[in-house]
Amino acid sequence: MKLKQVLLSAAIGFALAQSAVAADLSRGDQKFLKKAAENGMLEIQASQLAAQKAQHPEVKKFAEMMIKDHTEADKELKALAQSKGVELPTELKGGKKRQLNKLNDLEGPKFDEEYADEIAVDAHKEAVDLFEDAADDAEDADVKAFAAKLLPALKQHLELGERLEDMIDDADDRRAPPAVPGTGMGTTPAQPGTTPGSMGGGTTGGSMMSPQPAQKPAQ
C-alpha cells in the first residue's frame, strides 16, 4: 500500500512539474508547437499517400523527400515539446483531416494535381508563415531557435513545391485536347500509350531538381 502511495505521489509530482514547465511557456509559443506538429503530420501522411499513389515520377520524388525531412523535423519538435511540458496532437482533425481524406479519394493525374497544389505549395506557405512568425516573435529562446533552424528548409520545400506545381500544370495542359476555334471545345482525344504526367511526347522529361538545358535547333 505504501509503495502505491509513493508511486502515485511521484506521478502526481511529475505531472505537476510538467504543467509548471508548460505554464512557463507563453500561450503563443505553445500554440506554435502544436500547429507545427499538425502541419508536420499532414505533410508526412499526405506524402506517404503520394509515394504510393502518384503517377508523375517527380511527385513521388518530392513526396519521398518530404517524408524524410519532415520525419526528422518531427523528432526534433517532439523532443522540444517534451522538454517544455507541451502535449502535442497525435492525430489530424478538422480541415487538415478533410484534406487528407480528399487526397485519399483521388487517383491518377487528379491526385498529382491536388497534392502539388494543396501540400507541396499551400501547406508549405502556411508552414513558412508559421515558422517566420515564431522565429521573429517566440518568447522562449529554444522555441525561437528551433523555428529559425527549420525555416530555410521549409522555404526550400516551398520553392521546389512551386516548381512541381508548374510542372504538373504544364503536363495537364499537354494532355488537354486542342480547342476548336470559336467553341472552346476540344476534339482530339488523348493518345493511348502516353504516360500520365509525362514531359514531352510520352517520356519522362527533365527532373524538377535538375532541369535539362534547352536543345539547339538542327542546322
C-alpha positions in Angstrom: 0.0 0.0 0.0 2.8 2.4 0.9 4.5 1.6 -2.4 1.4 2.5 -4.3 1.1 5.8 -2.5 4.7 6.6 -3.2 4.3 5.8 -6.8 1.1 7.8 -7.0 2.7 10.8 -5.3 5.6 10.6 -7.7 3.3 10.5 -10.7 1.3 13.5 -9.4 4.5 15.3 -8.7 5.8 14.7 -12.2 2.6 15.8 -13.8 2.6 19.0 -11.7 6.2 19.6 -12.7 5.4 19.2 -16.4 2.4 21.6 -16.0 4.6 24.1 -14.3 7.1 23.9 -17.2 4.3 24.3 -19.8 2.9 27.2 -17.8 6.3 29.0 -18.2 5.9 28.8 -21.9 3.8 31.6 -23.4 0.4 30.7 -24.9 1.7 31.8 -28.3 4.8 29.5 -28.1 2.6 26.6 -27.1 0.3 27.3 -30.0 3.2 27.3 -32.4 4.5 23.9 -31.2 1.0 22.4 -31.6 0.4 23.9 -35.0 3.8 22.9 -36.2 3.0 19.3 -35.2 -0.3 19.4 -37.1 1.4 20.7 -40.2 4.1 18.1 -40.0 1.6 15.3 -39.6 -0.3 16.4 -42.7 2.9 16.7 -44.7 4.1 13.2 -43.7 0.8 11.4 -44.1 -0.1 13.1 -47.4 3.4 12.4 -48.7 3.1 8.7 -47.7 0.0 8.6 -49.9 1.8 10.3 -52.7 4.7 7.9 -52.5 2.2 5.1 -53.2 -0.4 6.7 -55.5 1.3 9.4 -57.5 1.8 8.8 -61.2 4.2 11.6 -62.1 7.8 10.5 -61.1 8.6 14.0 -59.8 5.6 13.9 -57.4 6.9 10.7 -56.0 10.4 12.1 -55.7 9.2 15.2 -53.9 7.0 13.1 -51.6 9.9 10.9 -50.6 11.9 14.0 -49.7 9.0 15.3 -47.6 8.7 12.1 -45.7 12.4 12.1 -44.8 12.8 15.8 -44.0 9.5 16.2 -42.0 10.1 12.9 -40.1 13.4 14.3 -38.9 11.9 17.6 -38.0 9.1 15.9 -36.2 11.6 14.1 -33.9 13.2 17.4 -33.0 9.8 19.0 -32.4 8.6 16.2 -30.1 11.9 16.4 -28.1 11.5 20.2 -27.7 7.8 19.9 -26.8 8.6 17.2 -24.2 11.3 19.3 -22.6 8.8 22.2 -22.3 6.0 20.1 -21.0 3.7 20.7 -24.0 1.5 17.8 -25.2 1.3 17.7 -29.0 -1.6 16.5 -31.0 -1.3 12.9 -32.1 -3.9 12.8 -35.0 -5.3 15.2 -37.6 -8.6 16.8 -37.1 -10.8 19.3 -38.8 -9.7 20.9 -42.1 -6.4 19.0 -42.2 -8.1 15.7 -41.7 -10.6 16.6 -44.6 -7.6 17.5 -46.8 -6.0 14.1 -46.2 -9.3 12.3 -46.8 -9.8 14.2 -50.1 -6.4 13.2 -51.3 -7.1 9.6 -50.4 -10.2 9.6 -52.6 -8.3 10.8 -55.7 -6.4 8.8 -58.3 -4.1 9.4 -61.2 -3.4 12.9 -62.5 -6.1 14.4 -60.3 -4.2 13.1 -57.2 -0.9 14.5 -58.5 -2.5 17.9 -59.1 -4.2 18.1 -55.7 -1.0 17.0 -53.9 1.1 19.6 -55.7 -1.4 22.4 -55.1 -2.5 21.6 -51.5 0.5 20.0 -50.0 3.6 20.9 -51.9 2.6 24.6 -52.2 -0.3 25.7 -49.9 0.7 23.7 -46.8 4.3 24.9 -47.2 3.2 28.5 -47.5 1.3 28.1 -44.2 4.3 26.4 -42.6 6.7 29.2 -43.7 4.4 31.9 -42.4 4.1 30.0 -39.1 7.8 29.5 -38.6 8.7 33.0 -39.7 6.4 34.4 -37.0 7.9 32.1 -34.4 11.5 32.9 -35.5 10.7 36.6 -35.0 8.3 36.6 -32.1 8.7 33.5 -29.9 9.4 34.3 -26.3 11.2 31.1 -25.4 14.8 31.0 -26.7 14.7 27.3 -27.5 11.4 27.6 -29.4 12.8 30.7 -31.3 15.9 28.8 -32.2 14.0 25.7 -33.4 11.8 27.8 -35.7 14.8 29.7 -37.1 16.7 26.5 -37.7 13.9 24.8 -39.8 12.8 27.9 -41.7 15.4 27.8 -44.5 14.5 24.1 -45.3 10.8 25.0 -45.3 11.4 27.9 -47.8 13.4 25.5 -50.0 10.5 23.0 -49.9 8.1 25.7 -50.9 10.3 26.8 -53.8 10.5 23.2 -55.0 6.8 22.7 -54.5 6.0 25.7 -56.7 8.2 24.3 -59.4 6.5 20.9 -59.0 3.0 22.6 -59.3 4.1 24.4 -62.5 5.4 21.1 -63.9 2.1 19.3 -63.2 0.1 22.2 -64.6 2.2 22.0 -67.8 1.6 18.3 -68.1 -2.1 18.8 -67.7 -2.1 21.4 -70.4 -0.3 18.9 -72.8 -2.9 16.2 -72.1 -5.8 18.5 -72.9 -7.2 18.2 -76.4 -6.8 21.2 -78.7 -9.8 23.6 -78.8 -11.9 24.2 -81.9 -11.7 27.9 -82.7 -14.8 29.8 -81.5 -16.1 27.0 -79.4 -13.6 26.3 -76.7 -14.4 22.6 -77.2 -11.6 20.0 -77.6 -11.8 17.5 -80.4 -8.6 15.4 -80.2 -8.7 12.7 -77.5 -5.6 11.8 -75.6 -3.5 9.2 -77.5 -3.2 5.8 -75.9 0.2 4.9 -74.5 1.0 8.4 -73.3 2.5 8.3 -69.9 0.2 10.3 -67.5 2.0 13.4 -66.4 5.0 12.8 -68.7 7.0 15.6 -70.2 7.1 15.9 -73.9 5.8 13.1 -76.1 5.1 10.4 -73.5 8.5 10.1 -72.0 9.6 11.5 -68.7 11.4 14.8 -69.2 13.8 16.9 -67.2 13.9 16.5 -63.5 12.4 19.1 -61.1 15.7 19.0 -59.2 18.0 19.4 -62.3 16.2 21.0 -65.3 17.5 19.9 -68.7 19.3 22.5 -70.9 17.4 23.7 -73.9 18.3 21.9 -77.2 19.8 23.8 -80.0 17.9 23.7 -83.3 19.4 21.5 -86.0 21.4 23.4 -88.6 
